[in-house]
Amino acid sequence: MLLTDKIYGNEEIKEPVLVELINSNAVQRLKGVSQRGYPESTKMSTGNPPYYTRYEHSIGCMLLLMRMGAEIDEQIAGLLHDISHTAFSHVADWAIGDPLKEDYQDSILSRYVTESDAAAIITKYGHDLESISNMETEGRFGLLERNAPDICADRVDYALRDSYNIERGNVEKAIKGLVNRDGELMFDSRESARAFADCYVTDIRENYAAPENLLRYHLLGGALKYAIDNKVISIADMHTDEKRVMAKIRESGNTTAKELLDESLERLRFTVSDGKGVFLRYKLRYVDPKFIDSGKVERLSDADVDYARIIEEEKQRHADGVYIEMIK
């Protein structure tokens, strides 16, 4: 199987277990789940964030792990780490979870893996289903997942994809400098570590923590919560894809559910205000990557005073939250 990825280029997948898993229903469903949480048809008011799916991100994690020499079970975990995401990704946390944790998907991942068609494929090829289905256990797959502020394949891939259109030079520098040191991802120089850190900061400021993104999550999460509470859709529906969920809401005859959904996807008029409107906060996201200097491992914030200041700014922005007022 030949895969073409905009970040990593062409890669031939030779492992039969990976080929079958890529073609499984569990992985293919992710083609209908947006990475950022709202569909490509959304009428954005500011910026031009890239649209891509959880499928592309999952493939990217697998490819990155392959590049970094990960064992096959960790490559499998990378491919499957997001299969429990609902339609609209982390927007689900604003409807049925906790938006400051964004852990609904993680909380059901183990059960989702074992109940999916991926489980039989894993077992068929003699791989460790228990280990792979419990991939979120800290330290189990240290290249794929690590607690912040460390980097890992998951964080690296989505940050590079989100930043590709506006930080391409830094994206390329970060990929070139990424190394596997004793089972942990880090960079081969301070410069490549800072290139990735700048990509990540841009991603958070321009995408995840941007006022429009927060407002859309609030509105779309509210629309989905209303639809679930009023039995227009079910939790099971959320585990299909976005087109099916939207169609079910719009064809339900529930005018309020349809209006709330449509409002959340239309062009928004809003202003960041001082104490007016809705108060919104987001999950704290930041990285402080490690790099190698003359054989010694260092943390970027210890070597770069400017980046240490940026980390503190991001923590303060998170703590402060933001008031957003809709303009009619």
C-alpha positions in Angstrom: 0.0 0.0 0.0 1.4 3.4 -1.1 0.5 6.4 1.1 1.0 10.0 0.1 1.1 12.5 3.0 1.7 16.2 2.6 4.0 16.3 5.6 6.0 13.1 5.2 5.8 12.4 1.5 5.3 9.0 0.0 5.6 5.9 2.1 5.0 2.2 1.2 3.2 0.3 3.9 4.4 -3.3 3.8 3.2 -4.7 7.2 0.0 -6.7 6.5 -1.5 -5.8 9.9 -1.1 -2.0 9.1 -2.7 -2.4 5.7 -5.7 -4.3 7.1 -6.1 -1.8 9.9 -6.0 1.2 7.6 -8.8 -0.5 5.6 -10.8 -1.3 8.7 -14.2 0.3 9.4 -12.7 1.8 12.6 -10.0 3.7 10.8 -12.0 4.5 7.6 -14.7 6.2 9.7 -12.2 8.9 10.7 -12.4 10.2 7.1 -15.7 11.7 8.2 -14.4 13.3 11.4 -12.7 16.7 11.2 -9.5 17.2 13.2 -10.4 20.7 14.3 -14.0 19.8 15.2 -16.2 21.6 12.6 -16.8 20.5 9.0 -15.0 21.8 5.9 -18.2 23.7 4.8 -18.0 25.9 7.9 -18.0 29.6 6.9 -15.0 31.0 8.8 -15.0 34.7 9.7 -11.3 35.1 10.5 -8.2 33.4 9.3 -8.0 30.3 7.1 -7.2 27.3 9.3 -6.4 24.1 7.3 -9.1 21.5 7.1 -8.1 17.9 7.6 -9.5 14.8 9.1 -8.7 12.5 12.1 -7.8 9.9 9.4 -5.1 12.1 8.0 -3.7 12.8 11.5 -3.8 9.1 12.5 -2.0 8.1 9.3 0.5 10.9 10.0 1.2 9.6 13.5 1.8 6.1 12.2 4.2 7.4 9.5 6.1 9.6 12.0 6.5 6.6 14.3 7.8 4.5 11.4 10.3 7.2 10.7 11.4 7.3 14.3 12.0 3.6 14.4 9.0 2.7 16.7 8.2 -1.0 17.3 5.2 -2.3 15.3 2.9 -2.3 18.3 3.5 1.4 18.8 2.9 2.0 15.1 -0.4 0.2 15.4 -1.3 2.3 18.5 -0.4 5.5 16.6 -2.8 4.5 13.8 -5.6 3.7 16.2 -5.1 6.3 18.9 -8.0 8.5 17.7 -10.5 5.8 16.6 -12.8 6.6 19.6 -13.2 10.2 18.5 -16.8 11.2 17.9 -18.1 13.3 15.1 -16.9 16.9 15.6 -13.8 15.7 17.6 -13.2 17.7 20.7 -16.5 19.6 20.3 -18.0 16.6 22.0 -16.3 17.7 25.2 -18.4 20.8 25.1 -21.5 18.8 24.7 -21.0 15.7 26.8 -17.6 16.1 28.5 -15.3 18.7 30.0 -13.9 21.3 27.6 -11.0 22.1 30.0 -9.8 18.5 29.9 -10.9 17.3 26.5 -10.6 13.7 27.6 -14.0 12.1 26.6 -12.3 10.3 23.7 -9.5 9.1 25.9 -11.9 7.8 28.5 -13.5 5.4 26.1 -10.5 4.5 23.9 -9.7 1.1 25.5 -13.2 -0.2 25.2 -13.6 1.3 21.7 -10.5 -0.5 20.4 -11.5 -3.9 21.8 -15.1 -3.6 20.5 -14.1 -2.4 17.0 -13.2 -4.5 14.0 -9.6 -3.5 14.6 -9.4 -5.9 17.5 -9.8 -9.0 15.4 -7.1 -7.8 13.0 -4.6 -7.1 15.8 -5.2 -10.6 17.3 -5.1 -12.2 13.9 -1.5 -11.1 13.4 -0.4 -12.0 16.9 0.0 -8.5 18.4 -0.8 -7.5 22.0 -4.4 -6.4 22.0 -4.3 -5.6 25.8 -1.3 -3.4 25.5 -2.5 -1.6 22.3 -6.0 -1.0 23.7 -4.6 0.5 26.9 -2.2 2.7 24.9 -3.0 5.7 27.1 -1.3 4.2 30.1 1.6 6.5 30.9 4.9 5.2 29.6 3.4 2.4 27.6 4.2 4.0 24.2 6.6 6.8 25.0 7.1 7.9 21.4 3.3 8.2 20.7 2.1 9.8 23.9 3.7 11.8 26.7 2.4 14.3 29.2 2.8 17.9 28.4 5.1 19.8 28.1 7.0 16.9 26.5 6.5 16.3 22.8 5.2 13.1 21.3 4.1 11.9 17.9 0.6 12.9 18.5 1.4 16.6 19.4 4.1 16.8 16.7 1.9 15.7 13.9 -1.1 17.9 14.6 1.0 20.9 15.2 2.9 20.5 12.0 -0.3 19.9 10.0 -2.0 23.0 11.5 1.1 25.1 10.9 2.1 23.9 7.4 0.5 26.7 5.5 1.9 29.6 7.6 5.1 28.2 9.1 6.3 25.9 6.4 10.0 26.8 6.9 9.8 25.9 10.6 7.8 22.8 9.8 10.5 21.5 7.5 13.3 22.5 10.0 11.4 20.7 12.8 10.9 17.5 10.8 14.6 17.4 9.8 15.8 17.9 13.4 13.4 15.4 15.1 15.2 12.4 16.6 14.4 9.4 18.8 16.7 9.4 21.8 16.2 6.3 24.0 12.5 6.0 23.2 11.7 9.7 23.5 11.2 12.3 20.8 13.4 15.4 20.9 15.4 17.6 18.6 19.0 17.5 17.4 19.6 21.2 18.1 18.2 24.2 19.9 17.3 25.7 16.6 15.1 22.9 15.4 13.5 22.7 18.9 12.7 26.4 18.7 11.3 25.9 15.1 8.9 23.4 16.4 8.0 25.4 19.5 7.2 28.4 17.3 4.9 26.2 15.1 3.1 25.0 18.3 2.6 28.5 19.7 1.3 29.7 16.4 -1.1 26.7 16.2 -2.5 27.4 19.7 -2.8 31.2 19.1 -4.2 31.0 15.6 -6.3 27.9 16.0 -7.2 26.2 19.2 -7.3 29.3 21.5 -8.4 31.8 18.8 -11.6 33.5 19.8 -13.6 32.3 16.8 -12.6 28.7 17.5 -13.7 29.0 21.1 -17.0 30.6 20.1 -17.7 27.9 17.5 -16.9 25.1 20.0 -19.3 26.8 22.4 -22.1 27.2 19.8 -21.7 23.8 18.1 -21.2 22.0 21.4 -24.4 23.7 22.6 -26.3 22.6 19.5 -25.2 19.0 19.9 -26.0 19.0 23.6 -29.5 20.3 22.8 -30.0 17.6 20.1 -28.8 14.9 22.5 -30.9 16.1 25.4 -34.0 16.3 23.2 -33.4 12.9 21.6 -32.9 14.3 18.2 -29.6 12.4 18.0 -28.0 9.8 20.4 -24.5 9.2 21.7 -24.4 6.3 19.2 -25.1 8.7 16.4 -22.1 10.8 17.5 -19.9 7.7 16.9 -20.7 7.8 13.1 -19.6 10.8 11.2 -20.4 14.5 10.8 -22.4 14.3 7.6 -24.7 11.7 9.1 -25.2 13.6 12.4 -25.9 16.9 10.6 -28.3 15.2 8.2 -30.2 13.6 11.1 -30.5 16.9 12.9 -31.7 18.8 9.8 -34.2 16.1 8.8 -35.6 15.6 12.3 -38.3 18.3 12.2 -36.9 19.9 15.3 -36.6 23.5 14.2 -34.6 24.6 17.2 -32.0 21.9 16.8 -31.6 22.7 13.1 -31.3 26.5 13.8 -28.7 26.0 16.5 -26.6 23.7 14.2 -26.8 26.1 11.3 -25.9 29.1 13.4 -22.8 27.4 14.7 -21.5 26.8 11.2 -22.3 30.1 9.6 -20.1 33.2 9.4 -20.0 34.7 12.9 -19.9 38.4 13.9 -18.4 38.8 17.3 -16.0 40.9 19.3 -13.6 40.2 22.2 -15.0 42.2 25.0 -14.2 43.3 28.6 -16.6 41.4 30.8 -19.5 41.2 28.3 -20.9 38.2 26.5 -19.9 34.6 27.2 -16.8 33.7 29.1 -14.8 31.0 27.5 -11.6 29.1 28.4 -9.8 26.3 26.6 -7.6 23.3 27.5 -4.1 24.5 28.3 -1.8 23.4 25.5 1.9 24.2 25.5 5.2 22.4 24.8 8.7 22.7 26.1 10.7 20.4 23.9 14.0 18.8 24.7 17.0 19.1 22.4 20.5 17.6 22.3 23.5 19.9 22.7 27.0 18.3 22.6 25.5 15.0 23.6 23.6 16.6 26.6 19.8 16.8 26.7 18.4 20.2 27.6 15.0 21.7 27.9 14.3 24.6 25.5 13.0 27.0 28.2 16.2 26.5 30.2 18.3 27.6 27.2 16.0 30.2 25.6 14.8 33.0 27.9 12.5 34.4 25.2 10.7 31.0 24.9 10.4 30.7 28.7 8.6 34.0 28.6 6.3 32.8 25.9 5.3 29.8 28.0 4.4 32.0 30.9 2.3 34.2 28.6 0.4 31.2 27.3 -0.3 30.0 30.8 -1.6 33.4 31.7 -3.8 33.6 28.6 -5.3 30.3 29.5 -5.9 31.4 33.1 -7.5 34.7 32.0 -9.9 33.2 29.5 -11.8 35.5 27.2 -15.2 37.2 27.0 -16.7 37.1 23.5 -19.8 39.1 22.6 -21.9 38.2 19.5 -22.8 41.1 17.2 -26.2 41.0 15.7 
